[in-house]
């Protein structure tokens, strides 16, 4: 059974030892002794929870907490702040920085374990999120789409996935594939933040499939920015040899070796500008159709639906 991962951060080796002994039976535990090392381990180990000392060298607990909570891919990760006995200011500043809970040193191990279980249980219940990117998952996506329909909003929904991603995974492995997915998420987030509206929605359906919801007036620039940034990043996902060639070699379903182009992105954009959409399922069906059409084009592309009904082909 998969065990939750916990990162413990303290510059006192004795505290780290106590934390490790307390947690090791129930959790996979990693440790750091300063704030900079903690941030590196968060990126490489993807912990489910961080236990963070308030006073540390390089970056203190408050600074680390603020950095993590500003990152949309990490802001939902729960943080427990460790503070000294009676240091009320540390507790208040830790909570203000975004910590989800605090515990005073020296702590009672049973109390710490109880708080960890409570926070992880609450996070799992309350956060419908993809475990890799921490973007909202399918329940939130369906609710957001339904809300747009119920409120009779004029919307543009972008369905996005990566071309040739399975072949990339086959050659480079799932760890590299996960990094590509996380970078794709960051590219989408930046494009929506730069060119979308306040409150626009981004979700992760699963694997290399994403969705974003904006307005018809903004969606073209969002798509163009995503494509531009992904094309600029695509070559960095490959080793030097494949980068120079501009393709990788793989086998098709018949076992025949073929040249597979570098990763690209395809986006199908569904709008209700010219047609009425009454059900969430309609959005998904139209988006899938448009995205498949975009995949037939060269490199990264997006296709925006301008038809007045599903019967229109032009």
LUMZA-248090 format. One record per residue (C-alpha): residue number from 1; residue in one letter; x, y, z. Coordinates in pm, 1 decimal. Layout:
+-----+------+----------+----------+----------+
| seq | type |        u |        v |        w |
+-----+------+----------+----------+----------+
| NUM |    a |        X |        Y |        Z |
...
+-----+------+----------+----------+----------+
//
This chain:
+-----+------+----------+----------+----------+
| seq | type |        u |        v |        w |
+-----+------+----------+----------+----------+
|   1 |    x |      0.0 |      0.0 |      0.0 |
|   2 |    x |    126.4 |    346.7 |    -89.1 |
|   3 |    x |    237.5 |    548.0 |    213.3 |
|   4 |    x |    202.8 |    924.9 |    233.7 |
|   5 |    x |    531.4 |   1116.6 |    211.9 |
|   6 |    x |    629.4 |   1370.7 |    476.0 |
|   7 |    x |    914.8 |   1620.2 |    457.3 |
|   8 |    x |   1054.8 |   1724.9 |    797.1 |
|   9 |    x |   1261.7 |   2044.5 |    810.9 |
|  10 |    x |   1465.1 |   2153.9 |   1115.3 |
|  11 |    x |   1824.2 |   2266.6 |   1170.6 |
|  12 |    x |   1839.3 |   2072.8 |   1499.0 |
|  13 |    x |   1954.0 |   1711.3 |   1432.1 |
|  14 |    x |   1797.1 |   1593.1 |   1758.8 |
|  15 |    x |   1455.8 |   1724.6 |   1655.9 |
|  16 |    x |   1492.0 |   1557.9 |   1315.3 |
|  17 |    x |   1575.2 |   1227.0 |   1487.5 |
|  18 |    x |   1268.6 |   1250.0 |   1710.8 |
|  19 |    x |   1045.4 |   1337.3 |   1415.8 |
|  20 |    x |   1188.5 |   1053.9 |   1205.1 |
|  21 |    x |   1137.2 |    796.6 |   1481.8 |
|  22 |    x |    784.7 |    922.3 |   1541.3 |
|  23 |    x |    680.4 |    908.2 |   1176.2 |
|  24 |    x |    879.3 |    628.8 |   1010.3 |
|  25 |    x |    638.2 |    345.4 |   1094.4 |
|  26 |    x |    344.8 |    509.7 |    919.6 |
|  27 |    x |    496.9 |    741.8 |    659.5 |
|  28 |    x |    776.6 |    774.1 |    406.3 |
|  29 |    x |    997.3 |   1042.1 |    560.9 |
|  30 |    x |   1251.3 |   1283.9 |    407.9 |
|  31 |    x |   1446.6 |   1548.5 |    596.0 |
|  32 |    x |   1612.5 |   1885.9 |    533.1 |
|  33 |    x |   1814.6 |   2110.9 |    763.9 |
|  34 |    x |   1750.2 |   2450.1 |    606.1 |
|  35 |    x |   1490.2 |   2629.8 |    397.0 |
|  36 |    x |   1672.2 |   2610.8 |     64.0 |
|  37 |    x |   1719.1 |   2234.8 |     91.3 |
|  38 |    x |   1351.9 |   2202.8 |    186.4 |
|  39 |    x |   1239.6 |   2377.1 |   -133.4 |
|  40 |    x |   1460.6 |   2148.4 |   -344.5 |
|  41 |    x |   1316.7 |   1836.4 |   -180.2 |
|  42 |    x |    959.1 |   1958.4 |   -225.6 |
|  43 |    x |   1023.8 |   1971.9 |   -601.2 |
|  44 |    x |   1197.0 |   1632.5 |   -623.6 |
|  45 |    x |   1007.1 |   1425.9 |   -364.8 |
|  46 |    x |    653.2 |   1574.2 |   -392.1 |
|  47 |    x |    561.6 |   1524.4 |    -24.7 |
|  48 |    x |    201.2 |   1506.6 |     90.9 |
|  49 |    x |    277.8 |   1719.7 |    398.0 |
|  50 |    x |    564.1 |   1934.5 |    532.0 |
|  51 |    x |    661.1 |   1977.9 |    897.3 |
|  52 |    x |    854.9 |   2303.1 |    905.2 |
|  53 |    x |   1059.5 |   2463.8 |   1182.8 |
|  54 |    x |   1000.9 |   2837.5 |   1213.1 |
|  55 |    x |   1361.6 |   2940.1 |   1286.1 |
|  56 |    x |   1616.0 |   2806.0 |   1035.3 |
|  57 |    x |   1922.5 |   2925.8 |    842.5 |
|  58 |    x |   1918.1 |   3052.3 |    480.9 |
|  59 |    x |   1537.4 |   3068.9 |    458.7 |
|  60 |    x |   1323.3 |   3055.7 |    771.1 |
|  61 |    x |    994.2 |   2870.3 |    802.6 |
|  62 |    x |    784.6 |   3175.1 |    725.4 |
|  63 |    x |    973.5 |   3243.8 |    399.7 |
|  64 |    x |    955.7 |   2879.8 |    287.8 |
|  65 |    x |    584.5 |   2870.3 |    363.8 |
|  66 |    x |    519.9 |   3189.0 |    165.4 |
|  67 |    x |    712.8 |   3056.6 |   -136.2 |
|  68 |    x |    523.1 |   2726.0 |   -136.8 |
|  69 |    x |    182.6 |   2889.0 |    -95.6 |
|  70 |    x |    246.2 |   3121.0 |   -393.6 |
|  71 |    x |    304.1 |   2822.5 |   -626.0 |
|  72 |    x |    -32.2 |   2710.6 |   -765.9 |
|  73 |    x |     98.1 |   2353.0 |   -802.2 |
|  74 |    x |    204.9 |   2339.5 |   -435.9 |
|  75 |    x |    -26.1 |   2576.2 |   -249.0 |
|  76 |    x |   -264.2 |   2297.6 |   -145.5 |
|  77 |    x |     11.4 |   2092.9 |     21.4 |
|  78 |    x |    -48.1 |   2113.3 |    399.8 |
|  79 |    x |    222.6 |   2261.4 |    624.4 |
|  80 |    x |    261.6 |   2217.0 |   1001.3 |
|  81 |    x |    482.1 |   2484.1 |   1159.6 |
|  82 |    x |    706.5 |   2394.9 |   1454.8 |
|  83 |    x |    749.8 |   2680.9 |   1703.2 |
|  84 |    x |    925.0 |   2729.2 |   2036.0 |
|  85 |    x |    730.0 |   2714.9 |   2360.3 |
|  86 |    x |    550.9 |   3040.4 |   2433.2 |
|  87 |    x |    663.3 |   3211.9 |   2110.0 |
|  88 |    x |    322.1 |   3351.4 |   2019.4 |
|  89 |    x |    461.6 |   3581.4 |   1746.7 |
|  90 |    x |    608.1 |   3282.0 |   1560.8 |
|  91 |    x |    273.0 |   3100.6 |   1571.8 |
|  92 |    x |     81.6 |   3401.6 |   1442.8 |
|  93 |    x |    331.2 |   3479.4 |   1164.6 |
|  94 |    x |    342.2 |   3113.3 |   1062.9 |
|  95 |    x |    -35.6 |   3098.6 |   1028.3 |
|  96 |    x |    -38.0 |   3432.4 |    843.0 |
|  97 |    x |    223.6 |   3294.0 |    601.5 |
|  98 |    x |    -13.5 |   3010.3 |    512.2 |
|  99 |    x |     70.5 |   2727.6 |    755.6 |
| 100 |    x |   -225.2 |   2494.6 |    809.8 |
| 101 |    x |   -142.4 |   2416.2 |   1171.5 |
| 102 |    x |    133.4 |   2460.0 |   1428.2 |
| 103 |    x |    273.7 |   2251.7 |   1711.9 |
| 104 |    x |    495.2 |   2365.7 |   1998.3 |
| 105 |    x |    835.1 |   2212.9 |   2077.7 |
| 106 |    x |    887.6 |   1994.4 |   2270.9 |
| 107 |    x |    587.4 |   1809.6 |   2130.7 |
| 108 |    x |    400.0 |   1497.4 |   2228.3 |
| 109 |    x |    448.5 |   1236.4 |   1950.9 |
| 110 |    x |     92.7 |   1105.1 |   1979.1 |
| 111 |    x |    -48.0 |   1454.5 |   1939.8 |
| 112 |    x |    168.4 |   1517.8 |   1633.5 |
| 113 |    x |     54.2 |   1192.1 |   1470.8 |
| 114 |    x |   -308.7 |   1276.3 |   1544.2 |
| 115 |    x |   -273.1 |   1620.5 |   1386.5 |
| 116 |    x |    -99.2 |   1478.6 |   1078.6 |
| 117 |    x |   -375.4 |   1222.8 |   1025.7 |
| 118 |    x |   -644.1 |   1488.4 |   1070.2 |
| 119 |    x |   -482.4 |   1728.3 |    819.8 |
| 120 |    x |   -414.2 |   1460.7 |    556.9 |
| 121 |    x |   -769.7 |   1328.8 |    592.0 |
| 122 |    x |   -913.8 |   1680.0 |    560.3 |
| 123 |    x |   -691.9 |   1760.7 |    260.9 |
| 124 |    x |   -789.5 |   1442.2 |     78.4 |
| 125 |    x |  -1157.9 |   1503.7 |    146.2 |
| 126 |    x |  -1165.3 |   1872.4 |     62.6 |
| 127 |    x |   -925.4 |   1883.7 |   -228.1 |
| 128 |    x |  -1034.2 |   1720.6 |   -548.7 |
| 129 |    x |   -696.7 |   1756.7 |   -712.0 |
| 130 |    x |   -470.2 |   1571.2 |   -948.3 |
| 131 |    x |   -192.8 |   1418.7 |   -732.1 |
| 132 |    x |     81.2 |   1522.0 |   -976.4 |
| 133 |    x |     -5.6 |   1885.1 |  -1052.5 |
| 134 |    x |   -251.6 |   1955.3 |   -767.4 |
| 135 |    x |   -477.8 |   2125.0 |  -1017.8 |
| 136 |    x |   -853.0 |   2066.7 |   -970.4 |
| 137 |    x |   -962.7 |   1722.8 |  -1089.4 |
| 138 |    x |  -1266.9 |   1582.0 |  -1265.3 |
| 139 |    x |  -1529.8 |   1655.6 |   -999.6 |
| 140 |    x |  -1429.0 |   2022.2 |   -986.0 |
| 141 |    x |  -1409.5 |   2040.4 |  -1366.0 |
| 142 |    x |  -1762.5 |   1904.4 |  -1409.8 |
| 143 |    x |  -1896.3 |   2135.8 |  -1138.9 |
| 144 |    x |  -1732.4 |   2439.6 |  -1300.6 |
| 145 |    x |  -1867.7 |   2352.5 |  -1645.2 |
| 146 |    x |  -2216.1 |   2295.3 |  -1504.6 |
| 147 |    x |  -2199.7 |   2625.0 |  -1317.7 |
| 148 |    x |  -2119.4 |   2809.2 |  -1640.6 |
| 149 |    x |  -2416.0 |   2643.8 |  -1814.5 |
| 150 |    x |  -2656.1 |   2704.2 |  -1523.1 |
| 151 |    x |  -2555.9 |   3070.0 |  -1496.8 |
| 152 |    x |  -2593.6 |   3115.0 |  -1873.8 |
| 153 |    x |  -2240.1 |   3246.9 |  -1910.7 |
| 154 |    x |  -2072.0 |   3294.0 |  -2246.5 |
| 155 |    x |  -1761.7 |   3077.1 |  -2217.6 |
| 156 |    x |  -1468.9 |   2924.8 |  -2402.4 |
| 157 |    x |  -1345.7 |   2585.5 |  -2285.3 |
| 158 |    x |  -1004.7 |   2466.2 |  -2399.0 |
| 159 |    x |   -932.9 |   2090.5 |  -2406.3 |
| 160 |    x |   -560.0 |   2027.3 |  -2434.0 |
| 161 |    x |   -333.4 |   1728.0 |  -2456.3 |
| 162 |    x |     13.4 |   1637.2 |  -2581.5 |
| 163 |    x |     86.2 |   1471.4 |  -2915.3 |
| 164 |    x |    312.5 |   1162.0 |  -2917.9 |
| 165 |    x |    325.5 |   1156.0 |  -2537.0 |
| 166 |    x |    299.0 |    776.0 |  -2511.3 |
| 167 |    x |    602.4 |    733.0 |  -2736.7 |
| 168 |    x |    792.4 |    983.5 |  -2520.6 |
| 169 |    x |    700.2 |    790.5 |  -2205.1 |
| 170 |    x |    804.2 |    462.1 |  -2366.0 |
| 171 |    x |   1152.5 |    594.3 |  -2440.3 |
| 172 |    x |   1223.7 |    830.3 |  -2149.3 |
| 173 |    x |   1020.4 |    669.2 |  -1870.5 |
| 174 |    x |    737.5 |    786.8 |  -1647.9 |
| 175 |    x |    951.0 |   1008.8 |  -1424.8 |
| 176 |    x |   1051.9 |   1224.1 |  -1721.9 |
| 177 |    x |    693.6 |   1206.6 |  -1845.2 |
| 178 |    x |    570.0 |   1340.3 |  -1512.3 |
| 179 |    x |    810.7 |   1633.7 |  -1539.7 |
| 180 |    x |    672.5 |   1712.6 |  -1885.9 |
| 181 |    x |    317.7 |   1707.7 |  -1746.8 |
| 182 |    x |    412.2 |   1939.7 |  -1459.7 |
| 183 |    x |    586.2 |   2180.3 |  -1696.8 |
| 184 |    x |    282.0 |   2173.9 |  -1924.6 |
| 185 |    x |     65.7 |   2265.0 |  -1625.1 |
| 186 |    x |    291.9 |   2560.1 |  -1546.5 |
| 187 |    x |    275.0 |   2678.0 |  -1908.3 |
| 188 |    x |   -105.9 |   2666.2 |  -1906.7 |
| 189 |    x |   -124.8 |   2843.4 |  -1570.9 |
| 190 |    x |    106.7 |   3123.0 |  -1686.1 |
| 191 |    x |    -84.5 |   3174.2 |  -2012.0 |
| 192 |    x |   -418.9 |   3195.2 |  -1832.7 |
| 193 |    x |   -277.4 |   3428.4 |  -1568.6 |
| 194 |    x |   -118.5 |   3653.4 |  -1832.9 |
| 195 |    x |   -401.5 |   3667.9 |  -2084.7 |
| 196 |    x |   -715.1 |   3540.4 |  -1912.9 |
| 197 |    x |   -963.5 |   3693.5 |  -1672.8 |
| 198 |    x |   -945.0 |   3694.8 |  -1293.0 |
| 199 |    x |  -1118.8 |   3378.6 |  -1178.4 |
| 200 |    x |  -1058.6 |   3177.4 |  -1495.6 |
| 201 |    x |  -1046.7 |   2802.5 |  -1427.8 |
| 202 |    x |   -772.7 |   2545.2 |  -1496.5 |
| 203 |    x |   -818.8 |   2172.4 |  -1437.6 |
| 204 |    x |   -624.4 |   1850.4 |  -1490.3 |
| 205 |    x |   -840.2 |   1570.2 |  -1628.5 |
| 206 |    x |   -558.2 |   1317.1 |  -1590.8 |
| 207 |    x |   -243.4 |   1205.2 |  -1768.7 |
| 208 |    x |   -156.4 |   1466.3 |  -2031.3 |
| 209 |    x |   -515.4 |   1595.4 |  -2058.5 |
| 210 |    x |   -598.6 |   1944.9 |  -1928.3 |
| 211 |    x |   -890.0 |   2186.3 |  -1947.8 |
| 212 |    x |   -919.4 |   2560.6 |  -1899.7 |
| 213 |    x |  -1223.7 |   2788.1 |  -1899.2 |
| 214 |    x |  -1205.7 |   3151.5 |  -2002.1 |
| 215 |    x |  -1401.9 |   3394.6 |  -2220.5 |
| 216 |    x |  -1421.6 |   3389.9 |  -2602.1 |
| 217 |    x |  -1248.0 |   3729.7 |  -2615.5 |
| 218 |    x |   -942.8 |   3597.4 |  -2428.9 |
| 219 |    x |   -909.7 |   3240.1 |  -2545.8 |
| 220 |    x |   -712.9 |   3302.2 |  -2867.9 |
| 221 |    x |   -429.6 |   3477.8 |  -2687.3 |
| 222 |    x |   -426.8 |   3208.9 |  -2417.2 |
| 223 |    x |   -396.4 |   2932.4 |  -2678.6 |
| 224 |    x |   -129.0 |   3119.3 |  -2872.7 |
| 225 |    x |     74.7 |   3174.0 |  -2555.6 |
| 226 |    x |     46.9 |   2808.0 |  -2453.6 |
| 227 |    x |    161.6 |   2696.0 |  -2798.1 |
| 228 |    x |    448.1 |   2944.0 |  -2810.2 |
| 229 |    x |    579.7 |   2851.6 |  -2464.6 |
| 230 |    x |    538.1 |   2478.3 |  -2518.5 |
| 231 |    x |    718.3 |   2487.5 |  -2852.5 |
| 232 |    x |   1001.7 |   2680.7 |  -2687.1 |
| 233 |    x |   1023.3 |   2422.6 |  -2408.0 |
| 234 |    x |    972.2 |   2102.9 |  -2609.3 |
| 235 |    x |   1334.8 |   2042.9 |  -2709.6 |
| 236 |    x |   1450.5 |   2067.1 |  -2345.6 |
| 237 |    x |   1258.5 |   1747.2 |  -2265.0 |
| 238 |    x |   1499.0 |   1544.6 |  -2482.6 |
| 239 |    x |   1863.2 |   1440.6 |  -2471.2 |
| 240 |    x |   2110.6 |   1611.6 |  -2702.2 |
| 241 |    x |   2106.3 |   1337.4 |  -2965.8 |
| 242 |    x |   1727.6 |   1338.9 |  -3005.1 |
| 243 |    x |   1721.0 |   1717.5 |  -2988.3 |
| 244 |    x |   1963.2 |   1742.6 |  -3280.5 |
| 245 |    x |   1770.4 |   1486.6 |  -3485.4 |
| 246 |    x |   1434.8 |   1646.4 |  -3409.6 |
| 247 |    x |   1268.1 |   1309.7 |  -3351.8 |
| 248 |    x |   1289.0 |    982.2 |  -3159.8 |
| 249 |    x |   1257.0 |    632.6 |  -3298.3 |
| 250 |    x |    983.9 |    397.2 |  -3184.3 |
| 251 |    x |    766.6 |    113.9 |  -3306.3 |
| 252 |    x |    409.1 |    130.4 |  -3427.9 |
| 253 |    x |    142.0 |   -128.5 |  -3343.7 |
| 254 |    x |    270.1 |   -356.1 |  -3619.0 |
| 255 |    x |    619.4 |   -347.6 |  -3469.0 |
| 256 |    x |    758.8 |   -138.5 |  -3752.1 |
| 257 |    x |   1017.6 |    121.4 |  -3651.8 |
| 258 |    x |    924.0 |    480.9 |  -3728.3 |
| 259 |    x |   1041.8 |    836.3 |  -3667.4 |
| 260 |    x |    830.6 |   1011.5 |  -3403.8 |
| 261 |    x |    834.2 |   1393.1 |  -3394.2 |
| 262 |    x |    910.4 |   1586.4 |  -3077.2 |
| 263 |    x |    622.7 |   1655.5 |  -2840.5 |
| 264 |    x |    365.3 |   1913.0 |  -2941.9 |
| 265 |    x |     34.1 |   2032.8 |  -2801.3 |
| 266 |    x |   -317.8 |   2021.2 |  -2946.4 |
| 267 |    x |   -608.0 |   2231.3 |  -2817.8 |
| 268 |    x |   -976.4 |   2214.0 |  -2904.5 |
| 269 |    x |  -1177.9 |   2518.6 |  -2796.7 |
| 270 |    x |  -1553.4 |   2491.3 |  -2736.7 |
| 271 |    x |  -1762.5 |   2809.0 |  -2716.1 |
| 272 |    x |  -2132.6 |   2881.9 |  -2683.2 |
| 273 |    x |  -2110.5 |   3204.5 |  -2881.8 |
| 274 |    x |  -2282.5 |   3067.1 |  -3191.6 |
| 275 |    x |  -2465.9 |   2769.4 |  -3044.2 |
| 276 |    x |  -2655.8 |   2687.8 |  -2727.3 |
| 277 |    x |  -2499.3 |   2423.4 |  -2505.4 |
| 278 |    x |  -2727.2 |   2266.1 |  -2245.0 |
| 279 |    x |  -2528.1 |   1971.8 |  -2109.1 |
| 280 |    x |  -2173.2 |   1922.0 |  -1983.1 |
| 281 |    x |  -2140.9 |   1609.4 |  -2198.7 |
| 282 |    x |  -2185.8 |   1822.8 |  -2511.0 |
| 283 |    x |  -1880.8 |   2030.9 |  -2419.6 |
| 284 |    x |  -1664.5 |   1722.1 |  -2375.5 |
| 285 |    x |  -1777.9 |   1564.1 |  -2701.9 |
| 286 |    x |  -1721.7 |   1879.7 |  -2905.1 |
| 287 |    x |  -1384.6 |   1940.5 |  -2737.3 |
| 288 |    x |  -1263.1 |   1588.2 |  -2812.5 |
| 289 |    x |  -1366.6 |   1621.9 |  -3177.4 |
| 290 |    x |  -1190.6 |   1956.0 |  -3218.9 |
| 291 |    x |   -877.5 |   1835.4 |  -3044.4 |
| 292 |    x |   -855.1 |   1534.5 |  -3275.3 |
| 293 |    x |   -880.2 |   1765.8 |  -3573.9 |
| 294 |    x |   -600.3 |   1984.6 |  -3432.4 |
| 295 |    x |   -381.4 |   1673.7 |  -3401.5 |
| 296 |    x |   -394.4 |   1622.1 |  -3777.9 |
| 297 |    x |   -218.7 |   1954.4 |  -3833.7 |
| 298 |    x |    155.6 |   2018.4 |  -3822.1 |
| 299 |    x |    314.9 |   2071.8 |  -3479.9 |
| 300 |    x |    124.3 |   2253.3 |  -3204.4 |
| 301 |    x |   -215.7 |   2392.2 |  -3299.8 |
| 302 |    x |   -555.7 |   2492.3 |  -3171.3 |
| 303 |    x |   -898.0 |   2471.6 |  -3331.3 |
| 304 |    x |  -1187.5 |   2690.0 |  -3215.7 |
| 305 |    x |  -1545.9 |   2579.3 |  -3273.5 |
| 306 |    x |  -1744.6 |   2827.0 |  -3479.1 |
| 307 |    x |  -2028.2 |   2600.7 |  -3585.9 |
| 308 |    x |  -2390.6 |   2683.1 |  -3502.0 |
| 309 |    x |  -2486.1 |   2320.2 |  -3445.4 |
| 310 |    x |  -2331.7 |   1973.6 |  -3427.0 |
| 311 |    x |  -2467.9 |   1903.2 |  -3776.1 |
| 312 |    x |  -2253.8 |   2176.5 |  -3932.2 |
| 313 |    x |  -1931.1 |   2042.7 |  -4076.8 |
| 314 |    x |  -1773.0 |   2355.2 |  -4221.1 |
+-----+------+----------+----------+----------+
//
